[in-house]
Amino acid sequence: MENIIGWGSIGMNPTKVVNNGVQLGDAIEEMAKLPGQIIDLTVADPPFNIDFEYDDYDDKMAPDEYLFWSESWMRQVYRLTRPHGTFWLCIGDAYVSELDVLAKRLGWHKRSHVIWYFTFGPNQKKNFVPSHVHLLYYVKNPKRFTFNFKDVRVPSARQLVYNDKRAKPGGRAPDNTWILRPQDIEGLTVGENTWYVSRVCGTFKERIPGAANQMPEEVVARIIKACSNPDDLVLDPFSGTATTAVVAQKLGRNYLTYEISKKWAEIGTKRIMQETD
């Protein structure tokens, strides 16, 4: 598959993107080469600066250095986003407050702060087990943006548990807390009111060995369905396992994704190609 994306009427740069793999390179440098206002949706899952061992990236910067780096790539994302575009940021506890402030300073308008909760977190002996990730949802224009309510609505507890006739038969928008274990909440199952999505654990078939923080396809799919339309251009500055590209492709969106590691760019591209076979 080779889907060439042009920049349409923008007319600022003849650059084109081949929508069939991961682009190898530093996201900040590569994004700076592109014309502005071409992206409809960005789904970013950057390094959390928690000293994870990457092959081509230092995940233990000094706090000020990490925040400067974060502002640099977030500034490029803002520049590239169309006036009606959307930005989702996946981040851990350590810097969620600082990056939220940065995003707002750059001009983003926050629509929601989603907590993706899972009970199967990595074991700890000296602290509480980490069991959630922050998903910050921003738009460039608070009065004009894409939100496809009908594509993500789910049955509500009022419908499923209480059989309340006042419940809207078409369902409602999901809550902003997404939970792993439906068995812990009586009467609700996967895909209903709250988001029950597990992290991609080491034993899961979807898991790619050695991945730092592999986002589940279900989480990314709901974001893309809600905040973009078919043929829109979805950006992922930190490709990793290429989940965003794979899901975008499945849902009929175009994608642009970068990876600084040659190893992971090759793994991600191979995964994308396997999905097209």
LINKAUR-V455538 format. One record per residue. N is the residue number from 0. RES is the residue in one letter. SS is DSSP state (2 for helix, 1 for strand, 0 for the rest). PHI is phi as a letter, one per 20 degrees, with the letter a starting at -180 (NA if undefined). Layout:
BEGIN
((N,RES,SS,PHI) (N,RES,SS,PHI))
END
This chain:
BEGIN
((0,M,0,NA) (1,E,0,c) (2,N,0,d) (3,I,1,e) (4,I,1,d) (5,G,0,e) (6,W,0,e) (7,G,0,l) (8,S,0,e) (9,I,0,f) (10,G,0,m) (11,M,0,e) (12,N,0,b) (13,P,0,f) (14,T,0,g) (15,K,0,c) (16,V,1,d) (17,V,1,e) (18,N,0,e) (19,N,0,b) (20,G,0,r) (21,V,0,e) (22,Q,1,e) (23,L,1,f) (24,G,0,q) (25,D,0,f) (26,A,2,g) (27,I,2,f) (28,E,2,f) (29,E,2,f) (30,M,2,f) (31,A,2,f) (32,K,0,e) (33,L,0,e) (34,P,0,f) (35,G,0,f) (36,Q,0,l) (37,I,0,c) (38,I,1,d) (39,D,1,e) (40,L,1,b) (41,T,1,d) (42,V,1,d) (43,A,1,d) (44,D,0,c) (45,P,0,f) (46,P,0,g) (47,F,0,e) (48,N,0,m) (49,I,0,c) (50,D,0,m) (51,F,0,f) (52,E,1,e) (53,Y,0,e) (54,D,0,e) (55,D,0,c) (56,Y,0,b) (57,D,1,e) (58,D,0,e) (59,K,0,c) (60,M,0,f) (61,A,0,f) (62,P,2,g) (63,D,2,f) (64,E,2,f) (65,Y,2,f) (66,L,2,f) (67,F,2,f) (68,W,2,f) (69,S,2,f) (70,E,2,f) (71,S,2,f) (72,W,2,f) (73,M,2,f) (74,R,2,f) (75,Q,2,f) (76,V,2,g) (77,Y,2,f) (78,R,2,f) (79,L,2,f) (80,T,1,f) (81,R,1,f) (82,P,1,g) (83,H,1,d) (84,G,1,e) (85,T,1,c) (86,F,1,c) (87,W,1,d) (88,L,1,c) (89,C,1,e) (90,I,1,b) (91,G,0,e) (92,D,0,f) (93,A,0,g) (94,Y,0,c) (95,V,2,f) (96,S,2,f) (97,E,2,f) (98,L,2,f) (99,D,2,f) (100,V,2,f) (101,L,2,g) (102,A,2,g) (103,K,2,f) (104,R,2,f) (105,L,2,f) (106,G,0,o) (107,W,0,f) (108,H,1,d) (109,K,1,e) (110,R,1,d) (111,S,1,a) (112,H,1,c) (113,V,1,e) (114,I,1,d) (115,W,1,e) (116,Y,1,d) (117,F,0,b) (118,T,0,e) (119,F,0,d) (120,G,0,e) (121,P,0,f) (122,N,0,f) (123,Q,0,c) (124,K,0,d) (125,K,0,d) (126,N,0,b) (127,F,0,f) (128,V,0,f) (129,P,0,f) (130,S,0,c) (131,H,1,b) (132,V,1,c) (133,H,1,e) (134,L,1,c) (135,L,1,e) (136,Y,1,d) (137,Y,1,c) (138,V,1,c) (139,K,0,f) (140,N,0,c) (141,P,0,f) (142,K,0,d) (143,R,0,b) (144,F,0,a) (145,T,0,e) (146,F,0,b) (147,N,0,e) (148,F,2,g) (149,K,2,f) (150,D,2,e) (151,V,2,c) (152,R,0,f) (153,V,1,c) (154,P,0,f) (155,S,0,d) (156,A,2,f) (157,R,2,f) (158,Q,2,f) (159,L,2,e) (160,V,0,e) (161,Y,0,d) (162,N,0,l) (163,D,0,f) (164,K,0,f) (165,R,0,f) (166,A,0,f) (167,K,0,f) (168,P,0,f) (169,G,0,e) (170,G,0,n) (171,R,1,c) (172,A,0,f) (173,P,0,f) (174,D,0,f) (175,N,0,e) (176,T,1,c) (177,W,1,d) (178,I,1,d) (179,L,0,f) (180,R,0,d) (181,P,2,f) (182,Q,2,f) (183,D,2,e) (184,I,0,c) (185,E,0,g) (186,G,0,n) (187,L,0,d) (188,T,0,c) (189,V,0,g) (190,G,0,n) (191,E,0,e) (192,N,0,g) (193,T,0,e) (194,W,0,e) (195,Y,0,e) (196,V,0,c) (197,S,0,f) (198,R,0,f) (199,V,0,e) (200,C,0,f) (201,G,0,f) (202,T,0,e) (203,F,0,f) (204,K,0,f) (205,E,0,f) (206,R,0,f) (207,I,0,d) (208,P,0,g) (209,G,0,n) (210,A,0,f) (211,A,0,f) (212,N,0,b) (213,Q,0,e) (214,M,0,f) (215,P,0,f) (216,E,2,f) (217,E,2,f) (218,V,2,f) (219,V,2,f) (220,A,2,f) (221,R,2,f) (222,I,2,f) (223,I,2,f) (224,K,2,f) (225,A,2,f) (226,C,2,d) (227,S,0,b) (228,N,0,c) (229,P,0,g) (230,D,0,m) (231,D,0,f) (232,L,1,d) (233,V,1,d) (234,L,1,d) (235,D,1,c) (236,P,0,f) (237,F,0,c) (238,S,0,f) (239,G,0,l) (240,T,0,e) (241,A,0,m) (242,T,2,f) (243,T,2,f) (244,A,2,f) (245,V,2,f) (246,V,2,f) (247,A,2,g) (248,Q,2,f) (249,K,2,f) (250,L,0,e) (251,G,0,m) (252,R,0,d) (253,N,1,e) (254,Y,1,b) (255,L,1,c) (256,T,1,b) (257,Y,1,d) (258,E,1,b) (259,I,0,f) (260,S,0,e) (261,K,2,f) (262,K,2,g) (263,W,2,f) (264,A,2,f) (265,E,2,f) (266,I,2,f) (267,G,2,f) (268,T,2,f) (269,K,2,f) (270,R,2,f) (271,I,2,f) (272,M,2,f) (273,Q,2,f) (274,E,2,f) (275,T,2,e) (276,D,0,f))
END
